[in-house]
Amino acid sequence: MRTFLRHMVTGHYFQSLERWTLDRDDAYDFGLVSRAIKVAHKLRIRDLELVLSFDEPQQAPATPFEQFLRGLMRPGKHHAADRRPSHTAALA
């Protein structure tokens, strides 16, 4: 499986921090979804989608994750339920 980032509006694939390409064969293959998500988080570009390409000639499935990125752009938004209790709180 190959893993790409694509801008949904332009159709360009991520190639490097300074370069995007329309040709998927020239795009950077992240290999792992987690690597692609990490770069997408750093880029903070709207309208990105994750493209997973299998060795089949048919259209590769794409998953928009604009909402995911939007959630990452809101600093300081943590829910109390998501926090782990501190060691000292557990001893009290």
C-alpha positions in Angstrom: 0.0 0.0 0.0 1.2 3.5 -0.9 0.1 6.5 1.2 -0.2 10.1 -0.1 -1.5 13.5 0.8 -3.5 15.3 -1.9 -5.0 18.8 -1.9 -8.6 18.3 -2.6 -9.2 21.6 -4.5 -6.1 21.5 -6.8 -5.6 17.8 -7.1 -1.9 18.2 -6.4 -0.1 15.5 -4.4 2.5 16.3 -1.7 6.1 15.8 -3.1 8.1 17.8 -0.5 7.7 20.8 1.7 8.4 23.1 -1.2 6.8 21.1 -4.0 3.5 19.6 -5.1 2.7 17.5 -8.2 -0.3 16.4 -10.2 1.4 13.1 -11.0 0.8 10.6 -8.3 3.9 8.6 -9.5 6.1 11.6 -8.6 4.4 12.2 -5.2 6.0 11.3 -1.9 4.9 7.9 -0.5 4.6 8.2 3.2 4.4 4.4 3.6 2.4 4.7 6.8 -0.8 6.6 7.5 0.7 7.9 10.8 3.6 9.6 8.9 1.2 11.2 6.5 -1.0 12.5 9.3 2.1 13.9 11.2 3.1 15.9 8.1 -0.5 17.0 7.4 -0.6 18.3 11.0 2.6 20.3 10.5 1.5 21.7 7.1 -1.9 22.9 8.5 -3.3 23.2 5.0 -7.1 23.0 4.6 -8.7 20.6 2.2 -6.1 17.8 2.4 -7.1 14.2 1.9 -5.3 11.0 2.6 -5.0 8.8 -0.4 -4.3 5.1 0.0 -3.1 3.4 -3.2 -3.1 -0.4 -3.6 -1.4 -2.2 -6.4 -4.7 -2.2 -8.4 -5.2 0.0 -11.5 -8.6 1.3 -10.3 -9.2 4.7 -8.6 -7.5 4.9 -5.2 -9.8 5.5 -2.3 -9.3 8.9 -0.7 -10.3 10.1 2.8 -10.7 13.8 3.5 -9.6 14.7 7.0 -10.2 18.4 7.1 -12.2 18.0 10.3 -9.3 16.1 11.8 -6.9 18.9 10.9 -9.3 21.6 12.1 -9.5 19.9 15.5 -5.7 19.9 15.7 -5.6 23.6 15.0 -7.5 24.5 18.2 -4.9 24.7 20.9 -5.8 24.2 24.5 -9.0 22.3 23.8 -8.8 19.2 26.1 -11.6 17.4 27.7 -11.3 16.4 31.3 -12.3 12.9 30.4 -9.3 12.7 28.1 -6.8 13.6 30.8 -5.1 10.9 32.8 -5.1 11.3 36.6 -1.7 12.3 38.0 0.1 10.0 40.2 -0.2 12.3 43.2 -4.0 12.7 42.6 -4.3 8.9 42.7 -2.5 8.8 46.0 -4.7 11.4 47.6 
